[in-house]
Amino acid sequence: MKFPKSLESTTTKMTNKFTEPRKNGPSGESSGSLGIECDPQSLPDLVMTFYKRFPDRSDFFPLQLSEGRINFLVSSDEGIKKASYLAMRSSQRGLFIYVPQKEILEMSERYSHMFEEDLNLALSDESAITDDYDILSGSHNDAPVVKLVNQLIMNAIRDGASDIHIEGVGVDLIVRFRMDGQLKIVKKLNRRLLEVVIARIKVMAEMDVAETRRPQDGRINVQFGTKTVDIRVSSIPAAGGEKAVLRLLSRSESILSLAAIGIEEADRAVLRKVLRSPNGIVIVTGPTGSGKTTTLYASILDIKSEAINIVTIEEPIEYRIDGIAQVQVNPPAGVTFANAIKTFLRQDPDVMLVGEIRDEETAKTAIQASLTGHLVLTTLHTNDAPTAIARLIEMEIEPFLLSSSLLLVVGQRLIRKVCDNCRVEVRLTDDMISTFEANNVTINKYFRGSGCSNCSLTGYKGRAGLFEFLFIDDKIRKLIMKKANASEVRELAIGQGMKTMFSHGAELIKRGITTPEEVFAATFY
């Protein structure tokens, strides 16, 4: 887009007049030392209509209309030109505040709902499918189906959803978000839109659009303001038409710290000590969706350095991390967990992450690798930490090999957190009190969310982890050599001070973080 010279000179004068050094960044209420508030709702519809037509909006942002002028955040001269043009088309003056581009992207995230449009999903327009993955900078001229898919992804990221489910149910196209572990219907559309919506998603994920009779997998990389989100896409042929599920994975390494995932300080100290062992095996256990892989990645990031060679074999690769060799399982090409471990041994690894132990071959290969001078991190599907030992023995792992290699078993679950915005104090029922007393825990009251707009009337917002750390010492090793069952291992571990997931949950209840119902559902199996 070109601007006339007269406009450029006017822009320069306005910049000299209005831009000043800023001490504070935008906080959603104020935009710096000039004291200009952010109120996008005050902007005329015409301003937002023109603003949405810019294919690149990453260097300017309209804050509010005040005293006959539009206040903008800008991060470059090009951004000033765009903002000046927008002000001129809207018959308004412009005031510009220089800020780092990151602050503009953060503001775009915070007010991303402004980019939503009332879509005309006429079937005659559905075939126009283009390819644009910066969902905050979609073109005004995009086809309605492109805008629809962008809006769904944008809303899911903003709401903190982990998955998007798109499927045909009866005469409707149903869109559901999984938020805090629970699925919720967020949109119903005409069933005839299902094929074109699935086709758009397949194009973005580089899947075969023409193939509708077999399952497919793909990946989309999305930029949402300052966030980069990896989206794993899976499609399956169902009786009601194809169903697509999109799993949203943020690339931000800040959410993958041991503290951020909820591991207590004392347990972090134990884990960090084990992670710096020269060899051995660390196992994280729990059901599907309990956050096992996230815990492994947080562990990897805790020890990651240029002096350590880390390799992973995963199905699929959930988080992309720079400086780590990550391999995707591909059975048709002969890339299995067991084969990959054998290959890794020729890659001079220090640490190996094995996505999951599923069979005897993978278990034996991982144990052998841990005995030959490598630290192996992996997962196993069991109900709790002590059961993992019995499961490995059932896989015909020799007890003397297991006792020599196993360092730590971590059991975990995910529970919902009480919404801070609407939580109220309530008393426990008699049944709850009896249950806690039977487990030597005393709790008389707790906090529960009453339901508000912040938590979509559920009373819960966000999730926390429940953990139990089974450290393998000499006494536990003697039990392993005797092929002791899970109950014996659990009894000894608790006697030596192991905090169970139920005990951890009770502490979170006392601190007002979660509810008894969540802890009971996660730990009573």
Phi, psi and omega in degrees: 000126180259148181240145178293152182301324181298323180291321180296319181292321177298320179299317180299316179297318181294324179296315180297328184280322191253337183277135178224158175301140182250141178261332184233146177274173180293136181244007185096344179241315182233151184241050170112190186292344177283350177072025180274123182280156177262116180216076182302336181294340181280349183285138176299150179303327181298322180297313181293326178298314179290322182299319181293342182279349178283124180292336178234109182247021187279352184241009173203151184210125178281125184272306183192165172261122183218122177054043175077015178221155179260127177269128183239147160266135179224152181235000181201168176297323178296324177294323177296320179298315180296316180296320179296318179297318180296318179297318181297315180295335181265004180059040179232162170275165181233141172239130189242136178238118178289131175217162172298148182301329180303323181291326177292319179295321177297321178294322178297321177297313186297324183247034182296339178298341180293339184272357178285146182231156169283108189274137173267091185271053176293136185298335180291340182263354192288340185281349182279099183245121179246186188228097182214114189254358174275093193288347175270354182235032178296147182283147177298334183269005177300151175297150182305323181293327176295315178297321181297311181296318177301317180296319179298315180294317181298316179295322181295317179295315181296325182275356180077025180287148177263337182215151172239125177251128179234120185204161176266129178228110183063238181262008186245153164263119185256131174245124179236143174252140170264112181238126183055037176085356183244136177278142180217132177289126181245343182202141172236129181230175177295134183302331182293348178276352187301312184299317184286327176293315177298321180296319178298316179297320179296321178298314180298325184268005180057044176257170181280109183294326184283340183272113181238003186255358179222156179295148177222155176232148178204183182215141176235136173254121186241137173258123180232091184063238179275352183267140168248123186241127172271132180241118174272127184246133175228132176236141177225147175280116180246169182299328181267017185106173182297144175242136178241138175235128180247119176262126184263125181232115179284140178278354184298122180284346181293330181278356183253023176277155180299324178290320184294329181275359170101013178282128182295158186302317180296320179290326177297322179297318178296314182296316181297322178298316180293321182294342178262013174286145181288337180202167182127181182228135177243129184240133174251126185243158179152167179286173176300135178083014181265003175090020182298313182295323178298319178297319179296317180295320177298323178294317179299315181293334180290331182250356184299130175200167181291345181273353184243130176266113183246130177231149180228150169233120190222159174215098352270182173284114186271319180236132176269124182236125179294143177086006180233134177278112182247128185242136179266133175299135180213080185306318179301331179267006179084011180265092176251172178302312183295314181295322181295320179300316179298320179292320180302327183298339177268003181256015179052055182276152169261319182229135176238131174255119179252116189309319183196141170266111184251335187217174183298319182298314179296319180298313182294320180294319179294319179297316179298319179296322181288337180274349183252031173091027179230145174268123183246128175248131183206177180233160180210143180270100172219165183287327181209178184294312181300328182294336180299324180295313179297322180296318180293323176294324176297332177280012177067032170280127181298131182304323181291329176288318181294316182293332180281333188255329187286128180254318188202141172237128180247120173262142182208157174219166173245136177230157180279146179263147178293137178294124181292338186281335186226020184285142179227153181275133179225162179264151179287150173284165179298322179296319179296316180299319180296319180297316180293319180296325178295340178251022176060038178235134179247115177221129180252332181216161180206179180249141179226143176281131180278346180101124179208179181294333181293329181246019180055036175066017180269337185086358181234145178212113181087172180226156178230162180260144168254131185229151165222133185248111177261099179276130184273104177253188185296323180293319177294322179298323178296321177295321178298317180299330179273001183058044180295152179280174185297325182295319179294317179296317181296316181299316180294316182298317179295321177298333179267007173105009178293128177272119181285167177298325178295317179297319177298319179297322179297322178295320179293327176295315180298327180275002177077019183273324181218186184243159177302322181301319179294317181292317179299315182296328185274333189245345178265104182226000000 
